[in-house]
Amino acid sequence: MLHTRKMDRFVTFDQATGRLCCEAGMLLKEIFDKVLPQNWFLPVTTPGTQYVTVGGAKWNA
């Protein structure tokens, strides 16, 4: 098991396309706080909690 919570930075976010690149320790809540005010949402089924990291989430496209 890896503890990635300290790897919690945004790398890039393109407001025009909605493309976001971040490190594995980023919480979904932190992503939502960044993208929702700009009218973007994740294009995948999200887990039942926003307190999961990107690296720990199981993504279903």
mmCIF file of the N, C-alpha and C atoms, coordinates in Angstrom:
data_MODEL
# 
_entry.id   MODEL 
# 
loop_
_atom_site.group_PDB 
_atom_site.id 
_atom_site.type_symbol 
_atom_site.label_atom_id 
_atom_site.label_alt_id 
_atom_site.label_comp_id 
_atom_site.label_asym_id 
_atom_site.label_entity_id 
_atom_site.label_seq_id 
_atom_site.pdbx_PDB_ins_code 
_atom_site.Cartn_x 
_atom_site.Cartn_y 
_atom_site.Cartn_z 
_atom_site.occupancy 
_atom_site.B_iso_or_equiv 
_atom_site.pdbx_formal_charge 
_atom_site.auth_seq_id 
_atom_site.auth_comp_id 
_atom_site.auth_asym_id 
_atom_site.auth_atom_id 
_atom_site.pdbx_PDB_model_num 
ATOM 1   N N  . MET A 1 1  ? 0.829   -1.152 0.000   1.00 0.00 ? 1  MET A N  1 
ATOM 2   C CA . MET A 1 1  ? 0.000   0.000  0.000   1.00 0.00 ? 1  MET A CA 1 
ATOM 3   C C  . MET A 1 1  ? 0.889   1.236  0.000   1.00 0.00 ? 1  MET A C  1 
ATOM 4   N N  . LEU A 1 2  ? 0.463   2.254  -0.719  1.00 0.00 ? 2  LEU A N  1 
ATOM 5   C CA . LEU A 1 2  ? 1.183   3.519  -0.788  1.00 0.00 ? 2  LEU A CA 1 
ATOM 6   C C  . LEU A 1 2  ? 0.365   4.622  -0.158  1.00 0.00 ? 2  LEU A C  1 
ATOM 7   N N  . HIS A 1 3  ? 1.012   5.493  0.579   1.00 0.00 ? 3  HIS A N  1 
ATOM 8   C CA . HIS A 1 3  ? 0.349   6.666  1.147   1.00 0.00 ? 3  HIS A CA 1 
ATOM 9   C C  . HIS A 1 3  ? 0.672   7.848  0.237   1.00 0.00 ? 3  HIS A C  1 
ATOM 10  N N  . THR A 1 4  ? -0.310  8.282  -0.545  1.00 0.00 ? 4  THR A N  1 
ATOM 11  C CA . THR A 1 4  ? -0.070  9.317  -1.546  1.00 0.00 ? 4  THR A CA 1 
ATOM 12  C C  . THR A 1 4  ? -0.679  10.664 -1.170  1.00 0.00 ? 4  THR A C  1 
ATOM 13  N N  . ARG A 1 5  ? -1.239  10.796 0.022   1.00 0.00 ? 5  ARG A N  1 
ATOM 14  C CA . ARG A 1 5  ? -1.975  12.006 0.375   1.00 0.00 ? 5  ARG A CA 1 
ATOM 15  C C  . ARG A 1 5  ? -1.126  13.280 0.271   1.00 0.00 ? 5  ARG A C  1 
ATOM 16  N N  . LYS A 1 6  ? 0.186   13.171 0.469   1.00 0.00 ? 6  LYS A N  1 
ATOM 17  C CA . LYS A 1 6  ? 1.033   14.367 0.344   1.00 0.00 ? 6  LYS A CA 1 
ATOM 18  C C  . LYS A 1 6  ? 1.265   14.764 -1.109  1.00 0.00 ? 6  LYS A C  1 
ATOM 19  N N  . MET A 1 7  ? 0.904   13.881 -2.025  1.00 0.00 ? 7  MET A N  1 
ATOM 20  C CA . MET A 1 7  ? 1.007   14.194 -3.455  1.00 0.00 ? 7  MET A CA 1 
ATOM 21  C C  . MET A 1 7  ? -0.335  14.769 -3.895  1.00 0.00 ? 7  MET A C  1 
ATOM 22  N N  . ASP A 1 8  ? -0.593  16.022 -3.512  1.00 0.00 ? 8  ASP A N  1 
ATOM 23  C CA . ASP A 1 8  ? -1.938  16.585 -3.637  1.00 0.00 ? 8  ASP A CA 1 
ATOM 24  C C  . ASP A 1 8  ? -1.986  17.896 -4.419  1.00 0.00 ? 8  ASP A C  1 
ATOM 25  N N  . ARG A 1 9  ? -1.212  17.985 -5.462  1.00 0.00 ? 9  ARG A N  1 
ATOM 26  C CA . ARG A 1 9  ? -1.174  19.233 -6.227  1.00 0.00 ? 9  ARG A CA 1 
ATOM 27  C C  . ARG A 1 9  ? -1.841  19.099 -7.594  1.00 0.00 ? 9  ARG A C  1 
ATOM 28  N N  . PHE A 1 10 ? -2.445  20.220 -8.021  1.00 0.00 ? 10 PHE A N  1 
ATOM 29  C CA . PHE A 1 10 ? -2.903  20.322 -9.403  1.00 0.00 ? 10 PHE A CA 1 
ATOM 30  C C  . PHE A 1 10 ? -1.675  20.534 -10.274 1.00 0.00 ? 10 PHE A C  1 
ATOM 31  N N  . VAL A 1 11 ? -1.613  19.860 -11.387 1.00 0.00 ? 11 VAL A N  1 
ATOM 32  C CA . VAL A 1 11 ? -0.527  20.069 -12.337 1.00 0.00 ? 11 VAL A CA 1 
ATOM 33  C C  . VAL A 1 11 ? -0.986  21.097 -13.359 1.00 0.00 ? 11 VAL A C  1 
ATOM 34  N N  . THR A 1 12 ? -2.095  20.820 -14.028 1.00 0.00 ? 12 THR A N  1 
ATOM 35  C CA . THR A 1 12 ? -2.683  21.771 -14.976 1.00 0.00 ? 12 THR A CA 1 
ATOM 36  C C  . THR A 1 12 ? -4.199  21.634 -14.958 1.00 0.00 ? 12 THR A C  1 
ATOM 37  N N  . PHE A 1 13 ? -4.879  22.699 -15.336 1.00 0.00 ? 13 PHE A N  1 
ATOM 38  C CA . PHE A 1 13 ? -6.321  22.667 -15.565 1.00 0.00 ? 13 PHE A CA 1 
ATOM 39  C C  . PHE A 1 13 ? -6.620  23.618 -16.711 1.00 0.00 ? 13 PHE A C  1 
ATOM 40  N N  . ASP A 1 14 ? -7.123  23.084 -17.810 1.00 0.00 ? 14 ASP A N  1 
ATOM 41  C CA . ASP A 1 14 ? -7.486  23.867 -18.985 1.00 0.00 ? 14 ASP A CA 1 
ATOM 42  C C  . ASP A 1 14 ? -8.969  24.202 -18.886 1.00 0.00 ? 14 ASP A C  1 
ATOM 43  N N  . GLN A 1 15 ? -9.278  25.449 -18.613 1.00 0.00 ? 15 GLN A N  1 
ATOM 44  C CA . GLN A 1 15 ? -10.674 25.858 -18.437 1.00 0.00 ? 15 GLN A CA 1 
ATOM 45  C C  . GLN A 1 15 ? -11.495 25.732 -19.716 1.00 0.00 ? 15 GLN A C  1 
ATOM 46  N N  . ALA A 1 16 ? -10.858 25.841 -20.861 1.00 0.00 ? 16 ALA A N  1 
ATOM 47  C CA . ALA A 1 16 ? -11.576 25.751 -22.130 1.00 0.00 ? 16 ALA A CA 1 
ATOM 48  C C  . ALA A 1 16 ? -12.034 24.327 -22.433 1.00 0.00 ? 16 ALA A C  1 
ATOM 49  N N  . THR A 1 17 ? -11.184 23.334 -22.143 1.00 0.00 ? 17 THR A N  1 
ATOM 50  C CA . THR A 1 17 ? -11.513 21.949 -22.470 1.00 0.00 ? 17 THR A CA 1 
ATOM 51  C C  . THR A 1 17 ? -11.972 21.141 -21.253 1.00 0.00 ? 17 THR A C  1 
ATOM 52  N N  . GLY A 1 18 ? -11.688 21.646 -20.048 1.00 0.00 ? 18 GLY A N  1 
ATOM 53  C CA . GLY A 1 18 ? -12.027 20.917 -18.829 1.00 0.00 ? 18 GLY A CA 1 
ATOM 54  C C  . GLY A 1 18 ? -11.017 19.842 -18.471 1.00 0.00 ? 18 GLY A C  1 
ATOM 55  N N  . ARG A 1 19 ? -9.926  19.767 -19.194 1.00 0.00 ? 19 ARG A N  1 
ATOM 56  C CA . ARG A 1 19 ? -8.910  18.743 -18.934 1.00 0.00 ? 19 ARG A CA 1 
ATOM 57  C C  . ARG A 1 19 ? -8.086  19.117 -17.710 1.00 0.00 ? 19 ARG A C  1 
ATOM 58  N N  . LEU A 1 20 ? -8.045  18.192 -16.748 1.00 0.00 ? 20 LEU A N  1 
ATOM 59  C CA . LEU A 1 20 ? -7.343  18.419 -15.499 1.00 0.00 ? 20 LEU A CA 1 
ATOM 60  C C  . LEU A 1 20 ? -6.284  17.352 -15.306 1.00 0.00 ? 20 LEU A C  1 
ATOM 61  N N  . CYS A 1 21 ? -5.129  17.753 -14.856 1.00 0.00 ? 21 CYS A N  1 
ATOM 62  C CA . CYS A 1 21 ? -4.051  16.826 -14.527 1.00 0.00 ? 21 CYS A CA 1 
ATOM 63  C C  . CYS A 1 21 ? -3.637  17.130 -13.094 1.00 0.00 ? 21 CYS A C  1 
ATOM 64  N N  . CYS A 1 22 ? -3.613  16.090 -12.248 1.00 0.00 ? 22 CYS A N  1 
ATOM 65  C CA . CYS A 1 22 ? -3.255  16.289 -10.850 1.00 0.00 ? 22 CYS A CA 1 
ATOM 66  C C  . CYS A 1 22 ? -2.495  15.076 -10.337 1.00 0.00 ? 22 CYS A C  1 
ATOM 67  N N  . GLU A 1 23 ? -1.928  15.223 -9.153  1.00 0.00 ? 23 GLU A N  1 
ATOM 68  C CA . GLU A 1 23 ? -1.204  14.126 -8.528  1.00 0.00 ? 23 GLU A CA 1 
ATOM 69  C C  . GLU A 1 23 ? -2.185  13.161 -7.868  1.00 0.00 ? 23 GLU A C  1 
ATOM 70  N N  . ALA A 1 24 ? -1.720  11.953 -7.565  1.00 0.00 ? 24 ALA A N  1 
ATOM 71  C CA . ALA A 1 24 ? -2.568  10.866 -7.075  1.00 0.00 ? 24 ALA A CA 1 
ATOM 72  C C  . ALA A 1 24 ? -3.193  11.122 -5.709  1.00 0.00 ? 24 ALA A C  1 
ATOM 73  N N  . GLY A 1 25 ? -2.616  11.985 -4.893  1.00 0.00 ? 25 GLY A N  1 
ATOM 74  C CA . GLY A 1 25 ? -3.141  12.236 -3.556  1.00 0.00 ? 25 GLY A CA 1 
ATOM 75  C C  . GLY A 1 25 ? -4.230  13.285 -3.486  1.00 0.00 ? 25 GLY A C  1 
ATOM 76  N N  . MET A 1 26 ? -4.625  13.841 -4.609  1.00 0.00 ? 26 MET A N  1 
ATOM 77  C CA . MET A 1 26 ? -5.662  14.866 -4.649  1.00 0.00 ? 26 MET A CA 1 
ATOM 78  C C  . MET A 1 26 ? -7.017  14.257 -4.300  1.00 0.00 ? 26 MET A C  1 
ATOM 79  N N  . LEU A 1 27 ? -7.733  14.877 -3.352  1.00 0.00 ? 27 LEU A N  1 
ATOM 80  C CA . LEU A 1 27 ? -9.080  14.423 -2.999  1.00 0.00 ? 27 LEU A CA 1 
ATOM 81  C C  . LEU A 1 27 ? -10.079 14.862 -4.066  1.00 0.00 ? 27 LEU A C  1 
ATOM 82  N N  . LEU A 1 28 ? -11.110 14.055 -4.278  1.00 0.00 ? 28 LEU A N  1 
ATOM 83  C CA . LEU A 1 28 ? -12.164 14.462 -5.219  1.00 0.00 ? 28 LEU A CA 1 
ATOM 84  C C  . LEU A 1 28 ? -12.788 15.773 -4.778  1.00 0.00 ? 28 LEU A C  1 
ATOM 85  N N  . LYS A 1 29 ? -12.923 15.992 -3.475  1.00 0.00 ? 29 LYS A N  1 
ATOM 86  C CA . LYS A 1 29 ? -13.471 17.257 -2.973  1.00 0.00 ? 29 LYS A CA 1 
ATOM 87  C C  . LYS A 1 29 ? -12.650 18.441 -3.473  1.00 0.00 ? 29 LYS A C  1 
ATOM 88  N N  . GLU A 1 30 ? -11.338 18.304 -3.474  1.00 0.00 ? 30 GLU A N  1 
ATOM 89  C CA . GLU A 1 30 ? -10.473 19.395 -3.932  1.00 0.00 ? 30 GLU A CA 1 
ATOM 90  C C  . GLU A 1 30 ? -10.648 19.632 -5.430  1.00 0.00 ? 30 GLU A C  1 
ATOM 91  N N  . ILE A 1 31 ? -10.872 18.566 -6.169  1.00 0.00 ? 31 ILE A N  1 
ATOM 92  C CA . ILE A 1 31 ? -11.128 18.712 -7.609  1.00 0.00 ? 31 ILE A CA 1 
ATOM 93  C C  . ILE A 1 31 ? -12.476 19.388 -7.820  1.00 0.00 ? 31 ILE A C  1 
ATOM 94  N N  . PHE A 1 32 ? -13.502 18.923 -7.106  1.00 0.00 ? 32 PHE A N  1 
ATOM 95  C CA . PHE A 1 32 ? -14.825 19.538 -7.243  1.00 0.00 ? 32 PHE A CA 1 
ATOM 96  C C  . PHE A 1 32 ? -14.782 21.021 -6.888  1.00 0.00 ? 32 PHE A C  1 
ATOM 97  N N  . ASP A 1 33 ? -14.049 21.373 -5.830  1.00 0.00 ? 33 ASP A N  1 
ATOM 98  C CA . ASP A 1 33 ? -13.937 22.781 -5.431  1.00 0.00 ? 33 ASP A CA 1 
ATOM 99  C C  . ASP A 1 33 ? -13.322 23.628 -6.541  1.00 0.00 ? 33 ASP A C  1 
ATOM 100 N N  . LYS A 1 34 ? -12.460 23.032 -7.343  1.00 0.00 ? 34 LYS A N  1 
ATOM 101 C CA . LYS A 1 34 ? -11.788 23.750 -8.430  1.00 0.00 ? 34 LYS A CA 1 
ATOM 102 C C  . LYS A 1 34 ? -12.641 23.814 -9.699  1.00 0.00 ? 34 LYS A C  1 
ATOM 103 N N  . VAL A 1 35 ? -13.286 22.704 -10.070 1.00 0.00 ? 35 VAL A N  1 
ATOM 104 C CA . VAL A 1 35 ? -13.935 22.643 -11.386 1.00 0.00 ? 35 VAL A CA 1 
ATOM 105 C C  . VAL A 1 35 ? -15.425 22.983 -11.381 1.00 0.00 ? 35 VAL A C  1 
ATOM 106 N N  . LEU A 1 36 ? -16.135 22.714 -10.305 1.00 0.00 ? 36 LEU A N  1 
ATOM 107 C CA . LEU A 1 36 ? -17.577 22.990 -10.294 1.00 0.00 ? 36 LEU A CA 1 
ATOM 108 C C  . LEU A 1 36 ? -17.909 24.478 -10.490 1.00 0.00 ? 36 LEU A C  1 
ATOM 109 N N  . PRO A 1 37 ? -17.185 25.405 -9.859  1.00 0.00 ? 37 PRO A N  1 
ATOM 110 C CA . PRO A 1 37 ? -17.493 26.823 -10.104 1.00 0.00 ? 37 PRO A CA 1 
ATOM 111 C C  . PRO A 1 37 ? -17.295 27.238 -11.561 1.00 0.00 ? 37 PRO A C  1 
ATOM 112 N N  . GLN A 1 38 ? -16.564 26.446 -12.312 1.00 0.00 ? 38 GLN A N  1 
ATOM 113 C CA . GLN A 1 38 ? -16.323 26.753 -13.721 1.00 0.00 ? 38 GLN A CA 1 
ATOM 114 C C  . GLN A 1 38 ? -17.204 25.899 -14.632 1.00 0.00 ? 38 GLN A C  1 
ATOM 115 N N  . ASN A 1 39 ? -18.262 25.307 -14.049 1.00 0.00 ? 39 ASN A N  1 
ATOM 116 C CA . ASN A 1 39 ? -19.265 24.517 -14.772 1.00 0.00 ? 39 ASN A CA 1 
ATOM 117 C C  . ASN A 1 39 ? -18.730 23.244 -15.401 1.00 0.00 ? 39 ASN A C  1 
ATOM 118 N N  . TRP A 1 40 ? -17.750 22.622 -14.765 1.00 0.00 ? 40 TRP A N  1 
ATOM 119 C CA . TRP A 1 40 ? -17.231 21.332 -15.202 1.00 0.00 ? 40 TRP A CA 1 
ATOM 120 C C  . TRP A 1 40 ? -17.553 20.285 -14.147 1.00 0.00 ? 40 TRP A C  1 
ATOM 121 N N  . PHE A 1 41 ? -17.670 19.018 -14.577 1.00 0.00 ? 41 PHE A N  1 
ATOM 122 C CA . PHE A 1 41 ? -17.885 17.893 -13.675 1.00 0.00 ? 41 PHE A CA 1 
ATOM 123 C C  . PHE A 1 41 ? -17.124 16.707 -14.238 1.00 0.00 ? 41 PHE A C  1 
ATOM 124 N N  . LEU A 1 42 ? -16.829 15.743 -13.408 1.00 0.00 ? 42 LEU A N  1 
ATOM 125 C CA . LEU A 1 42 ? -16.086 14.568 -13.865 1.00 0.00 ? 42 LEU A CA 1 
ATOM 126 C C  . LEU A 1 42 ? -16.940 13.744 -14.826 1.00 0.00 ? 42 LEU A C  1 
ATOM 127 N N  . PRO A 1 43 ? -16.371 13.305 -15.957 1.00 0.00 ? 43 PRO A N  1 
ATOM 128 C CA . PRO A 1 43 ? -17.137 12.559 -16.961 1.00 0.00 ? 43 PRO A CA 1 
ATOM 129 C C  . PRO A 1 43 ? -17.198 11.064 -16.678 1.00 0.00 ? 43 PRO A C  1 
ATOM 130 N N  . VAL A 1 44 ? -17.106 10.686 -15.416 1.00 0.00 ? 44 VAL A N  1 
ATOM 131 C CA . VAL A 1 44 ? -17.133 9.281  -15.013 1.00 0.00 ? 44 VAL A CA 1 
ATOM 132 C C  . VAL A 1 44 ? -18.068 9.125  -13.818 1.00 0.00 ? 44 VAL A C  1 
ATOM 133 N N  . THR A 1 45 ? -18.447 7.906  -13.522 1.00 0.00 ? 45 THR A N  1 
ATOM 134 C CA . THR A 1 45 ? -19.231 7.642  -12.322 1.00 0.00 ? 45 THR A CA 1 
ATOM 135 C C  . THR A 1 45 ? -18.342 7.890  -11.112 1.00 0.00 ? 45 THR A C  1 
ATOM 136 N N  . THR A 1 46 ? -18.791 8.729  -10.207 1.00 0.00 ? 46 THR A N  1 
ATOM 137 C CA . THR A 1 46 ? -17.978 9.064  -9.047  1.00 0.00 ? 46 THR A CA 1 
ATOM 138 C C  . THR A 1 46 ? -18.374 8.196  -7.857  1.00 0.00 ? 46 THR A C  1 
ATOM 139 N N  . PRO A 1 47 ? -17.441 7.951  -6.946  1.00 0.00 ? 47 PRO A N  1 
ATOM 140 C CA . PRO A 1 47 ? -17.756 7.137  -5.772  1.00 0.00 ? 47 PRO A CA 1 
ATOM 141 C C  . PRO A 1 47 ? -18.731 7.864  -4.854  1.00 0.00 ? 47 PRO A C  1 
ATOM 142 N N  . GLY A 1 48 ? -19.227 7.182  -3.840  1.00 0.00 ? 48 GLY A N  1 
ATOM 143 C CA . GLY A 1 48 ? -20.227 7.745  -2.937  1.00 0.00 ? 48 GLY A CA 1 
ATOM 144 C C  . GLY A 1 48 ? -19.682 8.761  -1.960  1.00 0.00 ? 48 GLY A C  1 
ATOM 145 N N  . THR A 1 49 ? -18.392 9.013  -1.966  1.00 0.00 ? 49 THR A N  1 
ATOM 146 C CA . THR A 1 49 ? -17.801 10.006 -1.076  1.00 0.00 ? 49 THR A CA 1 
ATOM 147 C C  . THR A 1 49 ? -16.859 10.893 -1.858  1.00 0.00 ? 49 THR A C  1 
ATOM 148 N N  . GLN A 1 50 ? -16.725 12.109 -1.412  1.00 0.00 ? 50 GLN A N  1 
ATOM 149 C CA . GLN A 1 50 ? -15.780 13.023 -2.056  1.00 0.00 ? 50 GLN A CA 1 
ATOM 150 C C  . GLN A 1 50 ? -14.432 13.024 -1.351  1.00 0.00 ? 50 GLN A C  1 
ATOM 151 N N  . TYR A 1 51 ? -14.308 12.197 -0.315  1.00 0.00 ? 51 TYR A N  1 
ATOM 152 C CA . TYR A 1 51 ? -13.070 12.137 0.460   1.00 0.00 ? 51 TYR A CA 1 
ATOM 153 C C  . TYR A 1 51 ? -12.221 10.925 0.092   1.00 0.00 ? 51 TYR A C  1 
ATOM 154 N N  . VAL A 1 52 ? -12.127 10.651 -1.192  1.00 0.00 ? 52 VAL A N  1 
ATOM 155 C CA . VAL A 1 52 ? -11.270 9.600  -1.727  1.00 0.00 ? 52 VAL A CA 1 
ATOM 156 C C  . VAL A 1 52 ? -10.246 10.284 -2.632  1.00 0.00 ? 52 VAL A C  1 
ATOM 157 N N  . THR A 1 53 ? -9.051  9.752  -2.653  1.00 0.00 ? 53 THR A N  1 
ATOM 158 C CA . THR A 1 53 ? -8.032  10.351 -3.517  1.00 0.00 ? 53 THR A CA 1 
ATOM 159 C C  . THR A 1 53 ? -8.175  9.824  -4.942  1.00 0.00 ? 53 THR A C  1 
ATOM 160 N N  . VAL A 1 54 ? -7.605  10.555 -5.870  1.00 0.00 ? 54 VAL A N  1 
ATOM 161 C CA . VAL A 1 54 ? -7.612  10.125 -7.263  1.00 0.00 ? 54 VAL A CA 1 
ATOM 162 C C  . VAL A 1 54 ? -6.923  8.777  -7.397  1.00 0.00 ? 54 VAL A C  1 
ATOM 163 N N  . GLY A 1 55 ? -5.798  8.612  -6.708  1.00 0.00 ? 55 GLY A N  1 
ATOM 164 C CA . GLY A 1 55 ? -5.058  7.349  -6.770  1.00 0.00 ? 55 GLY A CA 1 
ATOM 165 C C  . GLY A 1 55 ? -5.804  6.182  -6.137  1.00 0.00 ? 55 GLY A C  1 
ATOM 166 N N  . GLY A 1 56 ? -6.716  6.455  -5.206  1.00 0.00 ? 56 GLY A N  1 
ATOM 167 C CA . GLY A 1 56 ? -7.441  5.390  -4.522  1.00 0.00 ? 56 GLY A CA 1 
ATOM 168 C C  . GLY A 1 56 ? -8.820  5.114  -5.110  1.00 0.00 ? 56 GLY A C  1 
ATOM 169 N N  . ALA A 1 57 ? -9.231  5.918  -6.068  1.00 0.00 ? 57 ALA A N  1 
ATOM 170 C CA . ALA A 1 57 ? -10.565 5.748  -6.653  1.00 0.00 ? 57 ALA A CA 1 
ATOM 171 C C  . ALA A 1 57 ? -10.549 4.679  -7.743  1.00 0.00 ? 57 ALA A C  1 
ATOM 172 N N  . LYS A 1 58 ? -11.641 3.973  -7.872  1.00 0.00 ? 58 LYS A N  1 
ATOM 173 C CA . LYS A 1 58 ? -11.822 3.042  -8.977  1.00 0.00 ? 58 LYS A CA 1 
ATOM 174 C C  . LYS A 1 58 ? -12.717 3.753  -9.987  1.00 0.00 ? 58 LYS A C  1 
ATOM 175 N N  . TRP A 1 59 ? -12.191 3.956  -11.197 1.00 0.00 ? 59 TRP A N  1 
ATOM 176 C CA . TRP A 1 59 ? -12.912 4.735  -12.199 1.00 0.00 ? 59 TRP A CA 1 
ATOM 177 C C  . TRP A 1 59 ? -13.628 3.824  -13.177 1.00 0.00 ? 59 TRP A C  1 
ATOM 178 N N  . ASN A 1 60 ? -14.891 4.125  -13.415 1.00 0.00 ? 60 ASN A N  1 
ATOM 179 C CA . ASN A 1 60 ? -15.689 3.435  -14.428 1.00 0.00 ? 60 ASN A CA 1 
ATOM 180 C C  . ASN A 1 60 ? -16.058 4.456  -15.491 1.00 0.00 ? 60 ASN A C  1 
ATOM 181 N N  . ALA A 1 61 ? -15.547 4.287  -16.667 1.00 0.00 ? 61 ALA A N  1 
ATOM 182 C CA . ALA A 1 61 ? -15.829 5.242  -17.746 1.00 0.00 ? 61 ALA A CA 1 
ATOM 183 C C  . ALA A 1 61 ? -17.160 4.927  -18.385 1.00 0.00 ? 61 ALA A C  1 
# 
